[in-house]
Amino acid sequence: MNLQVHRKLYKENMRKFLITANWKLNGNIEMIAIFLKFLNNYLITHKQKNIIVLAPPVIYLDRVYQNIKHSRLFLGSQNVDVHLQGAFTGEISGIMLKDIGVKYVIIGHSERRILHHENNELIVDKFRLIKSLKLVPILCIGETEKEKKYCQTEKILENQLNCIFNALGKQAFRKTVIAYEPIWAIGTGLSENPKNVQLIHEFIKNYIREHDMESIKDLIIQYGGSIDASKTKIFLEQPDINGLLIGGASIKYREFIKIIDIANNII
Ligand code: PGA
C-alpha cells in the first residue's frame, strides 16, 4: 500500500511530501491519546496530499497503530534488529514490526550510530533486511560539525551511500527514503541553511542517479535537524527536499499539526 502511495508521489504534478515524526524516547499513553485525537480530527477535516509517518517508541507502536489504521497515517519504527527471531533478548524483529502494521523503519540515525555504536556494516544488514521484508527504510545520513567545517560533507555522504551500494548493488535505493540529517543540527535548534540543504540533496540525487537512473523516480530525500513550524515552508519550497524527519517538534501535537498543515499548502 505505501509503495503504491510512493509511486503516486511522482505521478501527479502536485508536490507531495513525506513527513516523519520521530518521537525518540518520548511519549506516554496520555500523550498518545491526546496527540492522535487532535491529529485525526485535523485529518478528517483537511484533505491530505502528503504521507505522514508516526514513529513512536517501540513499546507504543501497536497502541498508535490501533488509532491510525483507518486513517492516512503510516506507522514507522525507530529501529530494527538484524535477527528475525530466536535468542536475542530485548531485540526488535522486522517480521514482528511488519506483523503489527509498521511500514517504514528508521535506520542509521546518528543517535544510534553514536550512542549505540552502530557502524555502517550493521546499518547495511538492517537496510538489506528491511528491503527483503518489503518495508521501507528511512536511511539517515549526515556529517558532524567538524566534518562540515573541513568541507567533508560530500565525502561522508558518499561513504555512507557507498556502503549500501557495495553490499546491495546499483539498484539498492529503489523505493527507499534517505534522510539527510547533519548531526550538528539534530536537537540543537540550529538547522542547516535550506539553500545548502537543497545543494546537498541535489548531490545525493545525482550520486544515486549515476548508479541507477530508475532509483530517482521513487527516491524521497527528507531533511532532518531542528525543524519546526516556522522553518517548514522555506525548507519544503526547495525543489529537492521531499519531506522532513522531525524529532523535538513532532511530539507537540499543535506544532506537528501546524507543520503538516503548512506542508499540505505548498504546491
Ligand atoms: P530534531 O531531531 O528535529 O529534534 O532536531 C531530528 C531527528 O533526530 O530525526
py3Dmol code that shows the C-alpha trace and the ligand (Angstrom):
import py3Dmol

protein = """\
ATOM      1  CA  MET A   1       0.000   0.000   0.000  1.00  0.00           C
ATOM      2  CA  ASN A   2       2.644   2.509   0.973  1.00  0.00           C
ATOM      3  CA  LEU A   3       4.726   1.677  -2.067  1.00  0.00           C
ATOM      4  CA  GLN A   4       1.773   2.477  -4.277  1.00  0.00           C
ATOM      5  CA  VAL A   5       1.409   5.779  -2.498  1.00  0.00           C
ATOM      6  CA  HIS A   6       5.122   6.335  -3.117  1.00  0.00           C
ATOM      7  CA  ARG A   7       4.719   5.857  -6.816  1.00  0.00           C
ATOM      8  CA  LYS A   8       1.797   8.239  -6.869  1.00  0.00           C
ATOM      9  CA  LEU A   9       4.026  10.868  -5.270  1.00  0.00           C
ATOM     10  CA  TYR A  10       5.811  11.167  -8.568  1.00  0.00           C
ATOM     11  CA  LYS A  11       2.966  10.589 -10.971  1.00  0.00           C
ATOM     12  CA  GLU A  12       0.926  13.611 -10.083  1.00  0.00           C
ATOM     13  CA  ASN A  13       2.202  17.102 -10.650  1.00  0.00           C
ATOM     14  CA  MET A  14       1.493  18.482  -7.233  1.00  0.00           C
ATOM     15  CA  ARG A  15       4.387  18.302  -4.830  1.00  0.00           C
ATOM     16  CA  LYS A  16       3.825  15.762  -2.111  1.00  0.00           C
ATOM     17  CA  PHE A  17       5.955  15.265   0.928  1.00  0.00           C
ATOM     18  CA  LEU A  18       6.791  12.530   3.356  1.00  0.00           C
ATOM     19  CA  ILE A  19       6.700  13.871   6.894  1.00  0.00           C
ATOM     20  CA  THR A  20       8.036  11.572   9.593  1.00  0.00           C
ATOM     21  CA  ALA A  21       7.558  12.146  13.300  1.00  0.00           C
ATOM     22  CA  ASN A  22      10.436  10.576  15.186  1.00  0.00           C
ATOM     23  CA  TRP A  23       9.308  10.686  18.800  1.00  0.00           C
ATOM     24  CA  LYS A  24      12.541   9.081  20.004  1.00  0.00           C
ATOM     25  CA  LEU A  25      12.230   8.030  23.652  1.00  0.00           C
ATOM     26  CA  ASN A  26       9.294  10.313  24.419  1.00  0.00           C
ATOM     27  CA  GLY A  27       5.581   9.983  24.994  1.00  0.00           C
ATOM     28  CA  ASN A  28       3.177   8.091  27.194  1.00  0.00           C
ATOM     29  CA  ILE A  29      -0.350   6.701  26.986  1.00  0.00           C
ATOM     30  CA  GLU A  30      -1.991  10.007  27.828  1.00  0.00           C
ATOM     31  CA  MET A  31       0.104  11.986  25.374  1.00  0.00           C
ATOM     32  CA  ILE A  32      -0.647   9.486  22.590  1.00  0.00           C
ATOM     33  CA  ALA A  33      -4.386   9.697  23.203  1.00  0.00           C
ATOM     34  CA  ILE A  34      -4.387  13.493  23.028  1.00  0.00           C
ATOM     35  CA  PHE A  35      -1.977  13.656  20.090  1.00  0.00           C
ATOM     36  CA  LEU A  36      -3.972  11.211  17.975  1.00  0.00           C
ATOM     37  CA  LYS A  37      -7.312  12.735  18.875  1.00  0.00           C
ATOM     38  CA  PHE A  38      -6.237  16.130  17.573  1.00  0.00           C
ATOM     39  CA  LEU A  39      -4.283  14.786  14.625  1.00  0.00           C
ATOM     40  CA  ASN A  40      -7.125  12.519  13.491  1.00  0.00           C
ATOM     41  CA  ASN A  41      -9.590  15.387  13.863  1.00  0.00           C
ATOM     42  CA  TYR A  42      -7.357  17.559  11.732  1.00  0.00           C
ATOM     43  CA  LEU A  43      -7.078  14.860   9.080  1.00  0.00           C
ATOM     44  CA  ILE A  44     -10.826  14.322   8.952  1.00  0.00           C
ATOM     45  CA  THR A  45     -11.406  17.994   8.231  1.00  0.00           C
ATOM     46  CA  HIS A  46      -8.419  18.589   5.916  1.00  0.00           C
ATOM     47  CA  LYS A  47      -7.828  16.578   2.788  1.00  0.00           C
ATOM     48  CA  GLN A  48      -4.242  15.429   2.923  1.00  0.00           C
ATOM     49  CA  LYS A  49      -1.899  15.164  -0.053  1.00  0.00           C
ATOM     50  CA  ASN A  50       1.176  14.147   1.921  1.00  0.00           C
ATOM     51  CA  ILE A  51       2.292  10.947   3.584  1.00  0.00           C
ATOM     52  CA  ILE A  52       2.616  11.205   7.340  1.00  0.00           C
ATOM     53  CA  VAL A  53       4.544   8.608   9.295  1.00  0.00           C
ATOM     54  CA  LEU A  54       4.473   8.329  13.073  1.00  0.00           C
ATOM     55  CA  ALA A  55       7.438   6.602  14.698  1.00  0.00           C
ATOM     56  CA  PRO A  56       6.665   6.272  18.413  1.00  0.00           C
ATOM     57  CA  PRO A  57       8.798   4.304  20.874  1.00  0.00           C
ATOM     58  CA  VAL A  58       8.515   0.605  20.041  1.00  0.00           C
ATOM     59  CA  ILE A  59       6.504  -0.107  23.174  1.00  0.00           C
ATOM     60  CA  TYR A  60       3.692   2.116  21.861  1.00  0.00           C
ATOM     61  CA  LEU A  61       3.723   1.021  18.227  1.00  0.00           C
ATOM     62  CA  ASP A  62       0.638  -1.149  18.474  1.00  0.00           C
ATOM     63  CA  ARG A  63      -1.272   1.400  20.531  1.00  0.00           C
ATOM     64  CA  VAL A  64      -0.590   4.036  17.885  1.00  0.00           C
ATOM     65  CA  TYR A  65      -1.427   1.625  15.084  1.00  0.00           C
ATOM     66  CA  GLN A  66      -4.813   0.795  16.583  1.00  0.00           C
ATOM     67  CA  ASN A  67      -5.621   4.504  16.418  1.00  0.00           C
ATOM     68  CA  ILE A  68      -4.362   5.218  12.930  1.00  0.00           C
ATOM     69  CA  LYS A  69      -5.082   2.107  10.910  1.00  0.00           C
ATOM     70  CA  HIS A  70      -8.161   3.601   9.291  1.00  0.00           C
ATOM     71  CA  SER A  71      -6.563   6.966   8.622  1.00  0.00           C
ATOM     72  CA  ARG A  72      -3.964   8.129   6.122  1.00  0.00           C
ATOM     73  CA  LEU A  73      -1.221   7.874   8.694  1.00  0.00           C
ATOM     74  CA  PHE A  74       1.514   5.273   8.470  1.00  0.00           C
ATOM     75  CA  LEU A  75       3.439   3.555  11.193  1.00  0.00           C
ATOM     76  CA  GLY A  76       7.223   3.770  11.462  1.00  0.00           C
ATOM     77  CA  SER A  77       9.705   2.051  13.724  1.00  0.00           C
ATOM     78  CA  GLN A  78      12.738   3.828  15.127  1.00  0.00           C
ATOM     79  CA  ASN A  79      14.824   0.680  14.969  1.00  0.00           C
ATOM     80  CA  VAL A  80      15.009  -2.961  13.931  1.00  0.00           C
ATOM     81  CA  ASP A  81      17.358  -5.813  14.717  1.00  0.00           C
ATOM     82  CA  VAL A  82      19.121  -7.878  12.073  1.00  0.00           C
ATOM     83  CA  HIS A  83      17.650 -11.087  13.501  1.00  0.00           C
ATOM     84  CA  LEU A  84      14.084 -12.094  12.804  1.00  0.00           C
ATOM     85  CA  GLN A  85      13.586 -14.411  15.762  1.00  0.00           C
ATOM     86  CA  GLY A  86      15.412 -16.513  18.318  1.00  0.00           C
ATOM     87  CA  ALA A  87      17.523 -15.996  21.412  1.00  0.00           C
ATOM     88  CA  PHE A  88      18.129 -12.270  21.093  1.00  0.00           C
ATOM     89  CA  THR A  89      16.851 -10.797  24.355  1.00  0.00           C
ATOM     90  CA  GLY A  90      15.432  -7.318  24.041  1.00  0.00           C
ATOM     91  CA  GLU A  91      15.661  -7.089  20.259  1.00  0.00           C
ATOM     92  CA  ILE A  92      13.064  -5.934  17.713  1.00  0.00           C
ATOM     93  CA  SER A  93      12.188  -8.259  14.858  1.00  0.00           C
ATOM     94  CA  GLY A  94      11.407  -6.873  11.413  1.00  0.00           C
ATOM     95  CA  ILE A  95       8.831  -9.610  10.857  1.00  0.00           C
ATOM     96  CA  MET A  96       7.084  -8.633  14.077  1.00  0.00           C
ATOM     97  CA  LEU A  97       7.164  -4.971  13.116  1.00  0.00           C
ATOM     98  CA  LYS A  98       5.513  -5.884   9.834  1.00  0.00           C
ATOM     99  CA  ASP A  99       3.043  -8.084  11.682  1.00  0.00           C
ATOM    100  CA  ILE A 100       1.770  -5.133  13.734  1.00  0.00           C
ATOM    101  CA  GLY A 101       1.443  -2.732  10.812  1.00  0.00           C
ATOM    102  CA  VAL A 102       4.805  -0.987  10.520  1.00  0.00           C
ATOM    103  CA  LYS A 103       5.649   0.256   7.007  1.00  0.00           C
ATOM    104  CA  TYR A 104       8.732   2.424   7.499  1.00  0.00           C
ATOM    105  CA  VAL A 105      11.867   1.777   9.538  1.00  0.00           C
ATOM    106  CA  ILE A 106      14.371   4.461  10.513  1.00  0.00           C
ATOM    107  CA  ILE A 107      17.968   3.239  10.422  1.00  0.00           C
ATOM    108  CA  GLY A 108      21.388   4.857  10.592  1.00  0.00           C
ATOM    109  CA  HIS A 109      20.175   7.620  12.878  1.00  0.00           C
ATOM    110  CA  SER A 110      23.171   9.428  14.370  1.00  0.00           C
ATOM    111  CA  GLU A 111      21.883   8.756  17.889  1.00  0.00           C
ATOM    112  CA  ARG A 112      22.124   5.042  17.187  1.00  0.00           C
ATOM    113  CA  ARG A 113      25.414   5.384  15.329  1.00  0.00           C
ATOM    114  CA  ILE A 114      26.947   7.352  18.226  1.00  0.00           C
ATOM    115  CA  LEU A 115      25.202   6.146  21.392  1.00  0.00           C
ATOM    116  CA  HIS A 116      24.776   2.520  20.339  1.00  0.00           C
ATOM    117  CA  HIS A 117      27.931   2.245  18.247  1.00  0.00           C
ATOM    118  CA  GLU A 118      26.068   1.126  15.138  1.00  0.00           C
ATOM    119  CA  ASN A 119      28.531   1.010  12.272  1.00  0.00           C
ATOM    120  CA  ASN A 120      27.963   1.042   8.529  1.00  0.00           C
ATOM    121  CA  GLU A 121      28.226  -2.743   8.378  1.00  0.00           C
ATOM    122  CA  LEU A 122      25.333  -3.200  10.778  1.00  0.00           C
ATOM    123  CA  ILE A 123      23.313  -0.489   9.038  1.00  0.00           C
ATOM    124  CA  VAL A 124      23.811  -2.268   5.708  1.00  0.00           C
ATOM    125  CA  ASP A 125      22.491  -5.501   7.260  1.00  0.00           C
ATOM    126  CA  LYS A 126      19.459  -3.673   8.624  1.00  0.00           C
ATOM    127  CA  PHE A 127      18.855  -1.984   5.266  1.00  0.00           C
ATOM    128  CA  ARG A 128      19.027  -5.338   3.484  1.00  0.00           C
ATOM    129  CA  LEU A 129      16.651  -6.953   5.939  1.00  0.00           C
ATOM    130  CA  ILE A 130      14.108  -4.115   5.752  1.00  0.00           C
ATOM    131  CA  LYS A 131      14.058  -4.310   1.970  1.00  0.00           C
ATOM    132  CA  SER A 132      13.739  -8.090   1.992  1.00  0.00           C
ATOM    133  CA  LEU A 133      10.628  -7.713   4.139  1.00  0.00           C
ATOM    134  CA  LYS A 134       9.241  -5.122   1.706  1.00  0.00           C
ATOM    135  CA  LEU A 135       9.280  -2.446   4.345  1.00  0.00           C
ATOM    136  CA  VAL A 136      10.649   0.996   3.509  1.00  0.00           C
ATOM    137  CA  PRO A 137      13.956   2.032   5.055  1.00  0.00           C
ATOM    138  CA  ILE A 138      14.452   5.631   6.079  1.00  0.00           C
ATOM    139  CA  LEU A 139      18.229   5.746   5.951  1.00  0.00           C
ATOM    140  CA  CYS A 140      19.721   8.636   7.915  1.00  0.00           C
ATOM    141  CA  ILE A 141      22.993  10.051   6.695  1.00  0.00           C
ATOM    142  CA  GLY A 142      24.861  13.193   7.658  1.00  0.00           C
ATOM    143  CA  GLU A 143      28.092  14.798   8.725  1.00  0.00           C
ATOM    144  CA  THR A 144      29.418  16.025  12.067  1.00  0.00           C
ATOM    145  CA  GLU A 145      30.190  19.674  12.798  1.00  0.00           C
ATOM    146  CA  LYS A 146      33.900  19.035  12.368  1.00  0.00           C
ATOM    147  CA  GLU A 147      33.392  17.275   9.052  1.00  0.00           C
ATOM    148  CA  LYS A 148      31.323  20.197   7.843  1.00  0.00           C
ATOM    149  CA  LYS A 149      33.984  22.651   8.964  1.00  0.00           C
ATOM    150  CA  TYR A 150      36.589  20.784   6.921  1.00  0.00           C
ATOM    151  CA  CYS A 151      34.257  20.613   3.874  1.00  0.00           C
ATOM    152  CA  GLN A 152      33.942  16.841   4.121  1.00  0.00           C
ATOM    153  CA  THR A 153      30.163  16.626   3.877  1.00  0.00           C
ATOM    154  CA  GLU A 154      30.020  15.174   0.368  1.00  0.00           C
ATOM    155  CA  LYS A 155      32.760  12.671   1.110  1.00  0.00           C
ATOM    156  CA  ILE A 156      30.964  11.490   4.261  1.00  0.00           C
ATOM    157  CA  LEU A 157      27.650  11.142   2.462  1.00  0.00           C
ATOM    158  CA  GLU A 158      29.299   9.281  -0.395  1.00  0.00           C
ATOM    159  CA  ASN A 159      30.855   6.852   2.072  1.00  0.00           C
ATOM    160  CA  GLN A 160      27.554   6.241   3.802  1.00  0.00           C
ATOM    161  CA  LEU A 161      25.809   5.646   0.475  1.00  0.00           C
ATOM    162  CA  ASN A 162      28.626   3.542  -0.926  1.00  0.00           C
ATOM    163  CA  CYS A 163      28.372   1.025   1.909  1.00  0.00           C
ATOM    164  CA  ILE A 164      24.829   0.337   0.764  1.00  0.00           C
ATOM    165  CA  PHE A 165      25.724   0.280  -2.945  1.00  0.00           C
ATOM    166  CA  ASN A 166      28.654  -2.056  -2.348  1.00  0.00           C
ATOM    167  CA  ALA A 167      26.519  -4.555  -0.482  1.00  0.00           C
ATOM    168  CA  LEU A 168      23.235  -4.334  -2.379  1.00  0.00           C
ATOM    169  CA  GLY A 169      24.205  -3.226  -5.865  1.00  0.00           C
ATOM    170  CA  LYS A 170      23.243  -0.319  -8.089  1.00  0.00           C
ATOM    171  CA  GLN A 171      19.526  -0.673  -7.523  1.00  0.00           C
ATOM    172  CA  ALA A 172      19.797  -0.544  -3.745  1.00  0.00           C
ATOM    173  CA  PHE A 173      17.953   2.748  -3.386  1.00  0.00           C
ATOM    174  CA  ARG A 174      14.843   1.892  -5.370  1.00  0.00           C
ATOM    175  CA  LYS A 175      11.757   2.739  -3.338  1.00  0.00           C
ATOM    176  CA  THR A 176      13.643   3.989  -0.350  1.00  0.00           C
ATOM    177  CA  VAL A 177      13.801   7.101   1.753  1.00  0.00           C
ATOM    178  CA  ILE A 178      17.007   8.898   2.637  1.00  0.00           C
ATOM    179  CA  ALA A 179      17.020  11.414   5.460  1.00  0.00           C
ATOM    180  CA  TYR A 180      19.817  13.933   5.264  1.00  0.00           C
ATOM    181  CA  GLU A 181      20.457  14.914   8.862  1.00  0.00           C
ATOM    182  CA  PRO A 182      23.527  16.980   9.665  1.00  0.00           C
ATOM    183  CA  ILE A 183      24.434  15.654  13.101  1.00  0.00           C
ATOM    184  CA  TRP A 184      25.197  19.103  14.493  1.00  0.00           C
ATOM    185  CA  ALA A 185      21.667  20.234  13.586  1.00  0.00           C
ATOM    186  CA  ILE A 186      19.815  17.496  15.468  1.00  0.00           C
ATOM    187  CA  GLY A 187      18.091  18.711  18.597  1.00  0.00           C
ATOM    188  CA  THR A 188      20.231  21.837  18.752  1.00  0.00           C
ATOM    189  CA  GLY A 189      17.832  24.420  17.340  1.00  0.00           C
ATOM    190  CA  LEU A 190      20.370  25.042  14.566  1.00  0.00           C
ATOM    191  CA  SER A 191      19.207  23.969  11.135  1.00  0.00           C
ATOM    192  CA  GLU A 192      21.375  23.858   8.046  1.00  0.00           C
ATOM    193  CA  ASN A 193      20.601  26.673   5.633  1.00  0.00           C
ATOM    194  CA  PRO A 194      17.780  25.475   3.331  1.00  0.00           C
ATOM    195  CA  LYS A 195      19.692  26.541   0.209  1.00  0.00           C
ATOM    196  CA  ASN A 196      22.664  24.431   1.340  1.00  0.00           C
ATOM    197  CA  VAL A 197      20.325  21.526   2.038  1.00  0.00           C
ATOM    198  CA  GLN A 198      18.975  21.874  -1.489  1.00  0.00           C
ATOM    199  CA  LEU A 199      22.522  21.613  -2.866  1.00  0.00           C
ATOM    200  CA  ILE A 200      23.262  18.587  -0.711  1.00  0.00           C
ATOM    201  CA  HIS A 201      20.027  16.872  -1.747  1.00  0.00           C
ATOM    202  CA  GLU A 202      20.927  17.569  -5.371  1.00  0.00           C
ATOM    203  CA  PHE A 203      24.299  15.993  -4.729  1.00  0.00           C
ATOM    204  CA  ILE A 204      22.697  12.879  -3.168  1.00  0.00           C
ATOM    205  CA  LYS A 205      20.239  12.578  -6.012  1.00  0.00           C
ATOM    206  CA  ASN A 206      22.913  12.934  -8.675  1.00  0.00           C
ATOM    207  CA  TYR A 207      25.120  10.450  -6.907  1.00  0.00           C
ATOM    208  CA  ILE A 208      22.338   7.879  -6.871  1.00  0.00           C
ATOM    209  CA  ARG A 209      21.385   8.698 -10.456  1.00  0.00           C
ATOM    210  CA  GLU A 210      24.940   7.912 -11.561  1.00  0.00           C
ATOM    211  CA  HIS A 211      24.388   4.386 -10.276  1.00  0.00           C
ATOM    212  CA  ASP A 212      20.801   3.848 -11.349  1.00  0.00           C
ATOM    213  CA  MET A 213      18.503   6.243 -13.202  1.00  0.00           C
ATOM    214  CA  GLU A 214      15.437   4.280 -12.171  1.00  0.00           C
ATOM    215  CA  SER A 215      16.015   4.830  -8.431  1.00  0.00           C
ATOM    216  CA  ILE A 216      15.426   8.549  -8.780  1.00  0.00           C
ATOM    217  CA  LYS A 217      11.762   8.036  -9.700  1.00  0.00           C
ATOM    218  CA  ASP A 218      10.904   6.645  -6.291  1.00  0.00           C
ATOM    219  CA  LEU A 219      13.560   8.241  -4.165  1.00  0.00           C
ATOM    220  CA  ILE A 220      12.463  10.512  -1.347  1.00  0.00           C
ATOM    221  CA  ILE A 221      15.067  12.663   0.370  1.00  0.00           C
ATOM    222  CA  GLN A 222      13.955  14.141   3.667  1.00  0.00           C
ATOM    223  CA  TYR A 223      15.762  16.771   5.664  1.00  0.00           C
ATOM    224  CA  GLY A 224      16.046  16.465   9.435  1.00  0.00           C
ATOM    225  CA  GLY A 225      17.597  18.743  12.028  1.00  0.00           C
ATOM    226  CA  SER A 226      15.758  21.161  14.301  1.00  0.00           C
ATOM    227  CA  ILE A 227      12.789  21.629  12.024  1.00  0.00           C
ATOM    228  CA  ASP A 228       9.731  23.320  13.480  1.00  0.00           C
ATOM    229  CA  ALA A 229       6.675  25.009  12.005  1.00  0.00           C
ATOM    230  CA  SER A 230       8.481  28.307  11.481  1.00  0.00           C
ATOM    231  CA  LYS A 231      11.039  26.632   9.170  1.00  0.00           C
ATOM    232  CA  THR A 232       8.786  24.177   7.347  1.00  0.00           C
ATOM    233  CA  LYS A 233       7.801  26.338   4.378  1.00  0.00           C
ATOM    234  CA  ILE A 234      11.242  27.540   3.418  1.00  0.00           C
ATOM    235  CA  PHE A 235      12.666  24.028   3.555  1.00  0.00           C
ATOM    236  CA  LEU A 236       9.862  22.369   1.637  1.00  0.00           C
ATOM    237  CA  GLU A 237       9.974  25.044  -1.033  1.00  0.00           C
ATOM    238  CA  GLN A 238      13.379  23.729  -2.087  1.00  0.00           C
ATOM    239  CA  PRO A 239      12.779  21.514  -5.117  1.00  0.00           C
ATOM    240  CA  ASP A 240      14.769  18.507  -3.903  1.00  0.00           C
ATOM    241  CA  ILE A 241      13.593  18.450  -0.309  1.00  0.00           C
ATOM    242  CA  ASN A 242      10.870  15.815  -0.487  1.00  0.00           C
ATOM    243  CA  GLY A 243       9.964  15.722   3.151  1.00  0.00           C
ATOM    244  CA  LEU A 244      11.069  16.159   6.730  1.00  0.00           C
ATOM    245  CA  LEU A 245      12.215  13.914   9.549  1.00  0.00           C
ATOM    246  CA  ILE A 246      11.203  15.710  12.698  1.00  0.00           C
ATOM    247  CA  GLY A 247      12.214  14.963  16.267  1.00  0.00           C
ATOM    248  CA  GLY A 248      11.502  17.505  19.004  1.00  0.00           C
ATOM    249  CA  ALA A 249       8.744  19.390  17.190  1.00  0.00           C
ATOM    250  CA  SER A 250       6.898  16.174  16.338  1.00  0.00           C
ATOM    251  CA  ILE A 251       5.998  15.375  19.938  1.00  0.00           C
ATOM    252  CA  LYS A 252       3.904  18.506  20.421  1.00  0.00           C
ATOM    253  CA  TYR A 253       0.632  17.930  18.614  1.00  0.00           C
ATOM    254  CA  ARG A 254      -0.093  21.608  17.954  1.00  0.00           C
ATOM    255  CA  GLU A 255       3.327  22.164  16.415  1.00  0.00           C
ATOM    256  CA  PHE A 256       3.170  18.948  14.412  1.00  0.00           C
ATOM    257  CA  ILE A 257      -0.284  19.724  13.032  1.00  0.00           C
ATOM    258  CA  LYS A 258       0.974  23.194  12.069  1.00  0.00           C
ATOM    259  CA  ILE A 259       3.854  21.564  10.203  1.00  0.00           C
ATOM    260  CA  ILE A 260       1.665  19.159   8.263  1.00  0.00           C
ATOM    261  CA  ASP A 261      -0.785  21.952   7.521  1.00  0.00           C
ATOM    262  CA  ILE A 262       1.989  24.131   6.081  1.00  0.00           C
ATOM    263  CA  ALA A 263       3.299  21.165   4.069  1.00  0.00           C
ATOM    264  CA  ASN A 264      -0.174  20.491   2.781  1.00  0.00           C
ATOM    265  CA  ASN A 265      -0.470  24.004   1.427  1.00  0.00           C
ATOM    266  CA  ILE A 266       2.758  24.005  -0.547  1.00  0.00           C
ATOM    267  CA  ILE A 267       2.058  23.401  -4.226  1.00  0.00           C
TER     268      ILE A 267
END
"""
ligand_1 = """\
9
PGA
P 15.171 17.208 15.821
O 15.509 15.689 15.522
O 14.042 17.597 14.916
O 14.789 17.235 17.274
O 16.403 18.000 15.527
C 15.542 15.194 14.216
C 15.937 13.754 14.222
O 16.733 13.352 15.074
O 15.462 12.953 13.415
"""
view = py3Dmol.view(width=600, height=400)
view.addModel(protein, "pdb")
view.setStyle({"model": 0}, {"cartoon": {"style": "trace"}})
view.addModel(ligand_1, "xyz")
view.setStyle({"model": 1}, {"stick": {}})
view.zoomTo()
view.show()
